[in-house]
Amino acid sequence: MLLLCVAQPVFAIKPPQVLDPDWQIELVLSEPEIVTPTGCCIDHDGNLMVVECHTHFPPEGYAGPKTDRIYRIEDSDGDGIPDRKRLFYEQGQATMAIAPLEDGWFAVATRSELVRIRDSDGDHVADQREVLLSLKTTATYPHNGLSGLTMDAAGWLYVGQGENLGEPYELIAVDGSKQVGDGEGGNIFRCTFDGHDLQRVATGFWNPFGITIDPSGRLWTVGNDPDAMPPCRLIHVVRGADYGFQFRFGRAGTHPLQAWNGELPGTLPMAAGTGEAPCDLIAHGDRLWVTSWGDNRIERYRPQSRGASWSSEAEVFVQGDASFRPVAMAAAADGSVFVTDWADRSYPVHGKGRVWRLSRKASASAPTESFPVLTAAEIETNRIQNAAETTLDERLKALESDDVFLRQAALVGLVESNQLAAIDQGALRSPRQREALLTGWRWQELTAPGSISPQQRDALIAWGLTDIDPDVAFTALRWATEQRCKDHLPAIRKLLERDSLSPRLFSAVVASIAYLENGSAARGVRDPAREKLLLEFAANPTTALGLRAMAIEMLPSESKLPTAEQLAKWIVQANDRSLGVQGVRMLVARGGDDDFAQLAILASTESVDLQTRADAIAGLARNAGPHGMVLNQMALPRQPDVIRREAERVLKQTRQDHSAALPHREDLDRWNDLVGSGGDPESGRRVFFRTTCVNCHSHRGRGASTGPDLTSLSGHMTRRRVLESILHPSKEVGPLYVPWRVVTIDGQVLTGLKLDKAGVGNSLRLQGADGLIFEVPLADIESQLPVAQSIMPTGLEGTMSIEELRDLIAFLVHPTP
């Protein structure tokens, strides 16, 4: 037995800043007494148990142990601060989490095993070890296997599984029950405390590192690493749910058959976006606490009721510098919270580490609020899902609800009660019921593959692909694609013949064909197979013009094909407004010399429709100098009104000051009177794409991603609300778009949006209000804190005329092609 009295560190460690005045933080342990800690928990005697990981990418010649360790940290003098550690257990590879069970047992999750360990003879060293679950797979990356742990009052032990690089796997319980998969993404499973009756709870995660049960029995998780599809997610987990991510469709998260926030039929939304690389969460007081490894902070979330589920927004609670890398948390009986700290941005084990203790100050008043109890909607959801007396008709009726979580409960009830098999698919008149039937059988195949034959599956998919409802057809297409059912390719292609094919379904059809024909999807954001198909659609003169326009819209701006000359030729030949919109947008987005040259030609081509010519003129605003002659010609009185007006706007854009005649931005009523109603959405689109708006925002796939995508504003915000957000951009800043104020050691103060994915480089990349990206070496940073002021600059209303502002608002609030 190793027994150590913990010494105070001999070097100064700057503590992270606590932003709640009622709380304080203190250092409990640091290297060399603790190194690279991951999971932690409080045992039944109130002692802190900490996992010390030595196997996470150990460098060559690493002097540490060859396996991981678990220490029991005791409070020897009763002051509430652990100060003596004992080696409790030494075994395991890539150990991620630990949680107390009954009778002195602890559950421990490593990459490839879930075990339980116990000290049976009272010597404070684990001498019993039992394997509960074994993950059989060829994947070996340390932290995308088994991870987070929690348990509920009913005797279920929950464990997360990461995306596993999309490799086939078997998760086998001690009683022989098992779950299998091969690319569906991350999952949450559950089994009994002794490793029996393994069940899949939910799917569609990336790496569900942290899992917790709140005091009312809800299951929550945080998903680590979103690759190219931020944000990371705080998720309210319910049984049988699909949260959208599938590794088989690429790790970037941007594939048309992946969802991140419930965008696709059969998927559920997140509760909130979190900071980068969240590793753990706990329910504490009236909020959920989340550690953000990549943003060097601890966040808190106060749940807000949203039907049968919840939403929230991030509140930064503790903010550290680049060396603060919080991983796991454990709440003690006195209300304090212990936090493990990886203490370095390096992924390989490095010999550093800390444990912190957060506690309420003695002067702070006692908390009065507690975690939310179950709402009436949640109670009804539980009845619909679980009650033995719930009838088939009741569940079918619940599938009509606008509350996606109530529909999910009805779906799970149908599956688990075996009512799904009793449904006559021909009698289902509601699209949501037909969608749920397909989703239910898809879940059945994932969790119990032998319960549905390939013939039954193919018959259901064929039935769904012919459905007139796009969501039903989409659900069938997604199922066929993930199961690589190539026999359905003719029916999938036939979807392209529909009269009113939505962009979402068109994109999914193209992605499905590319996947089924190539057998895989690209790992990154761009997929050459999809782009090849899109180019074929765009170039084919026999393809419907609407489909050609959608194909151009979905081609990435980075694509070198079609050439600028080809795009301009298609625009002239088709003389179709929808194709003209997308062709010009792509030329502007690419912004090369050839692209601007073709825009100048299009602006002057009288056979092209006037709105498309005006779009081309607006596009020249970003390179007006070389094309001044064209712009001046287009501004002549003999030109059609729409052409002349757009050319005048571009020419005046950089040399006219409108601010003198404008009211104070606090006078919202007067501004509302000035802007008034009306406005031209087509002209507003041009304002959006030729002004600073596009430097930070995107719309329908074009533009920057620094700020929110504004596509979804159409039809969802009032004119007054949009106007207010322009006049007062800092009044309501979404948690994903909170700027950071960085102070360097030489006194510079810099503000921008963080662009780093997980904070693992040597510099911090930010984007300023001017849209320019800059870097700050981590070694030069004295402090970094989020700020309340939006990165969106104030005074935008003074950079355009009232008419332009009116048009811009009309574009943002009204649906446009």
Rosetta blueprint (number, residue, H / E / L):
1 M L
2 L L
3 L E
4 L E
5 C E
6 V L
7 A L
8 Q L
9 P L
10 V L
11 F L
12 A L
13 I L
14 K L
15 P L
16 P L
17 Q E
18 V E
19 L L
20 D L
21 P L
22 D L
23 W E
24 Q E
25 I E
26 E E
27 L E
28 V E
29 L E
30 S E
31 E L
32 P L
33 E L
34 I L
35 V L
36 T L
37 P E
38 T E
39 G E
40 C E
41 C E
42 I E
43 D L
44 H L
45 D L
46 G L
47 N L
48 L E
49 M E
50 V E
51 V E
52 E E
53 C L
54 H L
55 T L
56 H L
57 F L
58 P L
59 P L
60 E L
61 G L
62 Y L
63 A L
64 G L
65 P L
66 K L
67 T L
68 D L
69 R E
70 I E
71 Y E
72 R E
73 I E
74 E E
75 D L
76 S L
77 D L
78 G L
79 D L
80 G L
81 I L
82 P L
83 D L
84 R E
85 K E
86 R E
87 L E
88 F E
89 Y E
90 E E
91 Q L
92 G L
93 Q L
94 A L
95 T L
96 M L
97 A E
98 I E
99 A E
100 P E
101 L L
102 E L
103 D L
104 G L
105 W L
106 F E
107 A E
108 V E
109 A E
110 T L
111 R L
112 S L
113 E E
114 L E
115 V E
116 R E
117 I E
118 R E
119 D L
120 S L
121 D L
122 G L
123 D L
124 H L
125 V L
126 A L
127 D L
128 Q E
129 R E
130 E E
131 V E
132 L E
133 L E
134 S E
135 L E
136 K E
137 T E
138 T L
139 A L
140 T L
141 Y L
142 P L
143 H L
144 N L
145 G L
146 L E
147 S E
148 G E
149 L E
150 T E
151 M E
152 D L
153 A L
154 A L
155 G L
156 W E
157 L E
158 Y E
159 V E
160 G E
161 Q E
162 G L
163 E L
164 N H
165 L H
166 G H
167 E L
168 P L
169 Y E
170 E E
171 L E
172 I E
173 A E
174 V L
175 D L
176 G L
177 S L
178 K E
179 Q E
180 V E
181 G E
182 D L
183 G L
184 E L
185 G L
186 G E
187 N E
188 I E
189 F E
190 R E
191 C E
192 T E
193 F L
194 D L
195 G L
196 H L
197 D L
198 L L
199 Q E
200 R E
201 V E
202 A E
203 T E
204 G E
205 F E
206 W L
207 N E
208 P E
209 F E
210 G E
211 I E
212 T E
213 I E
214 D L
215 P L
216 S L
217 G L
218 R L
219 L E
220 W E
221 T E
222 V E
223 G E
224 N E
225 D L
226 P L
227 D L
228 A L
229 M L
230 P L
231 P L
232 C E
233 R E
234 L E
235 I E
236 H E
237 V E
238 V L
239 R L
240 G L
241 A E
242 D E
243 Y L
244 G L
245 F L
246 Q L
247 F H
248 R H
249 F H
250 G L
251 R L
252 A L
253 G L
254 T L
255 H L
256 P L
257 L L
258 Q L
259 A L
260 W L
261 N L
262 G L
263 E L
264 L L
265 P L
266 G L
267 T L
268 L L
269 P L
270 M L
271 A L
272 A E
273 G E
274 T E
275 G L
276 E L
277 A L
278 P E
279 C E
280 D E
281 L E
282 I E
283 A E
284 H E
285 G L
286 D L
287 R E
288 L E
289 W E
290 V E
291 T E
292 S E
293 W L
294 G L
295 D L
296 N L
297 R E
298 I E
299 E E
300 R E
301 Y E
302 R L
303 P L
304 Q E
305 S E
306 R E
307 G L
308 A L
309 S E
310 W E
311 S E
312 S L
313 E L
314 A E
315 E E
316 V E
317 F E
318 V E
319 Q E
320 G L
321 D L
322 A L
323 S L
324 F L
325 R L
326 P E
327 V E
328 A E
329 M E
330 A E
331 A E
332 A L
333 A L
334 D L
335 G L
336 S L
337 V E
338 F E
339 V E
340 T E
341 D E
342 W L
343 A L
344 D L
345 R L
346 S L
347 Y L
348 P L
349 V L
350 H L
351 G L
352 K L
353 G L
354 R E
355 V E
356 W E
357 R E
358 L E
359 S E
360 R E
361 K L
362 A L
363 S L
364 A L
365 S L
366 A L
367 P L
368 T L
369 E L
370 S L
371 F L
372 P L
373 V L
374 L L
375 T L
376 A H
377 A H
378 E H
379 I H
380 E H
381 T H
382 N H
383 R H
384 I H
385 Q H
386 N H
387 A L
388 A L
389 E L
390 T L
391 T L
392 L H
393 D H
394 E H
395 R H
396 L H
397 K H
398 A H
399 L L
400 E L
401 S L
402 D L
403 D L
404 V H
405 F H
406 L H
407 R H
408 Q H
409 A H
410 A H
411 L H
412 V H
413 G H
414 L H
415 V H
416 E H
417 S L
418 N L
419 Q L
420 L H
421 A H
422 A H
423 I L
424 D L
425 Q H
426 G H
427 A H
428 L L
429 R L
430 S L
431 P H
432 R H
433 Q H
434 R H
435 E H
436 A H
437 L H
438 L H
439 T H
440 G H
441 W H
442 R H
443 W H
444 Q H
445 E H
446 L H
447 T H
448 A L
449 P H
450 G H
451 S H
452 I L
453 S L
454 P H
455 Q H
456 Q H
457 R H
458 D H
459 A H
460 L H
461 I H
462 A H
463 W H
464 G H
465 L H
466 T L
467 D L
468 I L
469 D L
470 P H
471 D H
472 V H
473 A H
474 F H
475 T H
476 A H
477 L H
478 R H
479 W H
480 A H
481 T H
482 E H
483 Q L
484 R L
485 C L
486 K H
487 D H
488 H H
489 L H
490 P H
491 A H
492 I H
493 R H
494 K H
495 L H
496 L H
497 E H
498 R L
499 D L
500 S L
501 L L
502 S L
503 P H
504 R H
505 L H
506 F H
507 S H
508 A H
509 V H
510 V H
511 A H
512 S H
513 I H
514 A H
515 Y H
516 L H
517 E H
518 N H
519 G L
520 S L
521 A L
522 A L
523 R L
524 G L
525 V L
526 R L
527 D L
528 P H
529 A H
530 R H
531 E H
532 K H
533 L H
534 L H
535 L H
536 E H
537 F H
538 A H
539 A H
540 N L
541 P L
542 T L
543 T L
544 A L
545 L H
546 G H
547 L H
548 R H
549 A H
550 M H
551 A H
552 I H
553 E H
554 M H
555 L L
556 P L
557 S L
558 E L
559 S L
560 K L
561 L L
562 P L
563 T L
564 A H
565 E H
566 Q H
567 L H
568 A H
569 K H
570 W H
571 I H
572 V H
573 Q H
574 A H
575 N L
576 D L
577 R H
578 S H
579 L H
580 G H
581 V H
582 Q H
583 G H
584 V H
585 R H
586 M H
587 L H
588 V H
589 A H
590 R H
591 G L
592 G L
593 D H
594 D H
595 D H
596 F H
597 A H
598 Q H
599 L H
600 A H
601 I H
602 L H
603 A H
604 S H
605 T L
606 E L
607 S L
608 V L
609 D L
610 L H
611 Q H
612 T H
613 R H
614 A H
615 D H
616 A H
617 I H
618 A H
619 G H
620 L H
621 A H
622 R H
623 N H
624 A L
625 G H
626 P H
627 H H
628 G H
629 M H
630 V H
631 L H
632 N H
633 Q H
634 M H
635 A L
636 L L
637 P L
638 R L
639 Q L
640 P L
641 D H
642 V H
643 I H
644 R H
645 R H
646 E H
647 A H
648 E H
649 R H
650 V H
651 L H
652 K H
653 Q L
654 T L
655 R L
656 Q L
657 D L
658 H L
659 S H
660 A H
661 A H
662 L L
663 P L
664 H L
665 R L
666 E L
667 D L
668 L H
669 D H
670 R H
671 W H
672 N H
673 D H
674 L H
675 V H
676 G L
677 S L
678 G L
679 G L
680 D L
681 P H
682 E H
683 S H
684 G H
685 R H
686 R H
687 V H
688 F H
689 F H
690 R H
691 T L
692 T L
693 C H
694 V H
695 N H
696 C H
697 H L
698 S E
699 H E
700 R L
701 G L
702 R E
703 G E
704 A L
705 S L
706 T L
707 G L
708 P L
709 D L
710 L L
711 T H
712 S H
713 L H
714 S L
715 G L
716 H L
717 M L
718 T L
719 R H
720 R H
721 R H
722 V H
723 L H
724 E H
725 S H
726 I H
727 L H
728 H L
729 P L
730 S L
731 K L
732 E L
733 V L
734 G L
735 P H
736 L H
737 Y H
738 V L
739 P L
740 W E
741 R E
742 V E
743 V E
744 T E
745 I L
746 D L
747 G L
748 Q L
749 V E
750 L E
751 T E
752 G E
753 L E
754 K E
755 L L
756 D L
757 K L
758 A L
759 G L
760 V L
761 G L
762 N L
763 S E
764 L E
765 R E
766 L E
767 Q E
768 G L
769 A L
770 D L
771 G L
772 L L
773 I E
774 F E
775 E E
776 V E
777 P E
778 L H
779 A H
780 D H
781 I E
782 E E
783 S E
784 Q E
785 L E
786 P E
787 V L
788 A L
789 Q L
790 S L
791 I L
792 M L
793 P L
794 T L
795 G L
796 L H
797 E H
798 G H
799 T H
800 M L
801 S L
802 I H
803 E H
804 E H
805 L H
806 R H
807 D H
808 L H
809 I H
810 A H
811 F H
812 L H
813 V H
814 H L
815 P L
816 T L
817 P L
